[in-house]
Amino acid sequence: MKGRTKVKKEQDLGSDNIGKLMFTLAVPAITAQLVNMLYNIVDRIYIGHIPEIGSAALTGVGICFPIIMLIMAFSSLVAMGGAPQAAIAMGQQNNEKAERILGNCFTSLLIVAAALTAVFLIFGEPILRAFGASDNTIGYANDYLQIYVIGTVFVQIALGMNMFITTQGFAKISMLTVVIGAALNIALDPVFIFVFNMGVRGAALATIISQGVSAAWVLKFLTGRKTTLRIRKRGMRIRPKILLPVLALGVSPFIMQSTESLLSVVLNTSLLKYGGDIAVGAYTVIGSVMQIVNLPMQGLFQGAQPITSFNYGAQNFDRVKKSVRLLTTTAVIYGTLFWLALMLAPQVFVGMFTGDAELTEMTVWAMRIFLAGVFAFGFQGAFQNSFLALGQAKVSLLLALLRKIVLLIPLIFVMPLFFENKLFGVFIAEPIADITAALVTTISFLTWARRNLNRTKTEI
């Protein structure tokens, strides 16, 4: 049975209709990301509606967002570097190598989790101060962080190892990983926050319990009989020849997410300087809305990745091109529709997080500026993730650096110099960087594909 399952799965990825395959793999991944979106923002929705302190508490938890993103970035360093490598190895009919990649990634995630937990438990408060926490918000931020980081090991396993479930084609199992945790989090949040009157501490506790259950689900599957690749003791010993290529490929998504953390720090400190806590609170809401836009798109990218990686490993370049074309078209349509919704009715999204009139007014104004380039996300994300799926670590890394490090962070400091309204200058930096980066990424991928995906097997 095990052998037949492997053959069937590989035959599907290598020969089934691309649209059908992408639908089959992407729908569970998108569903998982939609639920993951709730996982990530439900705390903020509940916290923002705590009587009397909701606005300040929401801003305080928003200060923790760069740290949460950094923790998630380390799971991407390992898993998003390892999962495409494992898929390519499976396409080459080398499941033994794929299992060694899986085992090395699991051990690495455990080491990373231990290190991150120690750092943020010891240095959490000064880091939060440096990230933009004021005297009014530091208490809420520190209360949330000190509990959240205890569950770092659960985050690394639930997010990181779940990628290896998706990349084997078990999309529904991968979806359930997120659904189980998110449903539990949504149920526990109001109990801990309001019934037990724990406030932001209750939100953090509900989150780590939920992540722990998700992590247990992932480990149960990857050590069970249904999986094609299994976590085995012999594969867990770190081998540089296995791990270094994984980390080289994973550097790109790591930088994409860790620079999101750096970006949040730069934005929080600039907004605090020019607009105070109310401006930082507005960005907290906008960041949550960006997750509503981005996470389902990430599910689409995850659904396409096994198809692209497997067929690239099998040197079936026609199917690689079809996969990328369908991915790009779908992502661009999605991004454009969301852009229209955000420009026409931002108050609908803002109302999910706060009922405070002053914060709502500021956020609605800022959202139309900050998210004016959302229509370009489809091009940027589709081609960036296609480079990643194809194992092109260096190119993917350079493009990851472009948008945030080369363009956006400098623009945040420069643009206020040209406007009387300094806050407008800070917010307008985002769409300028988004559109420019999308244009460069599109040209780069089309140029690379013309040179590398028009060959036949005999030319390689």
Secondary structure as GFF3:
##gff-version 3
##sequence-region A 1 460
A	DSSP	alpha_helix	2	15	.	.	.	ID=ss1
A	DSSP	alpha_helix	18	48	.	.	.	ID=ss2
A	DSSP	alpha_helix	54	91	.	.	.	ID=ss3
A	DSSP	alpha_helix	95	130	.	.	.	ID=ss4
A	DSSP	alpha_helix	138	148	.	.	.	ID=ss5
A	DSSP	three_ten_helix	149	151	.	.	.	ID=ss6
A	DSSP	alpha_helix	152	155	.	.	.	ID=ss7
A	DSSP	pi_helix	156	161	.	.	.	ID=ss8
A	DSSP	alpha_helix	162	166	.	.	.	ID=ss9
A	DSSP	alpha_helix	171	190	.	.	.	ID=ss10
A	DSSP	pi_helix	191	195	.	.	.	ID=ss11
A	DSSP	alpha_helix	199	222	.	.	.	ID=ss12
A	DSSP	three_ten_helix	233	235	.	.	.	ID=ss13
A	DSSP	alpha_helix	240	313	.	.	.	ID=ss14
A	DSSP	alpha_helix	317	344	.	.	.	ID=ss15
A	DSSP	alpha_helix	346	350	.	.	.	ID=ss16
A	DSSP	alpha_helix	357	370	.	.	.	ID=ss17
A	DSSP	three_ten_helix	374	376	.	.	.	ID=ss18
A	DSSP	alpha_helix	377	389	.	.	.	ID=ss19
A	DSSP	alpha_helix	393	401	.	.	.	ID=ss20
A	DSSP	pi_helix	402	408	.	.	.	ID=ss21
A	DSSP	alpha_helix	409	414	.	.	.	ID=ss22
A	DSSP	three_ten_helix	415	418	.	.	.	ID=ss23
A	DSSP	alpha_helix	422	452	.	.	.	ID=ss24
A	DSSP	three_ten_helix	457	459	.	.	.	ID=ss25
###
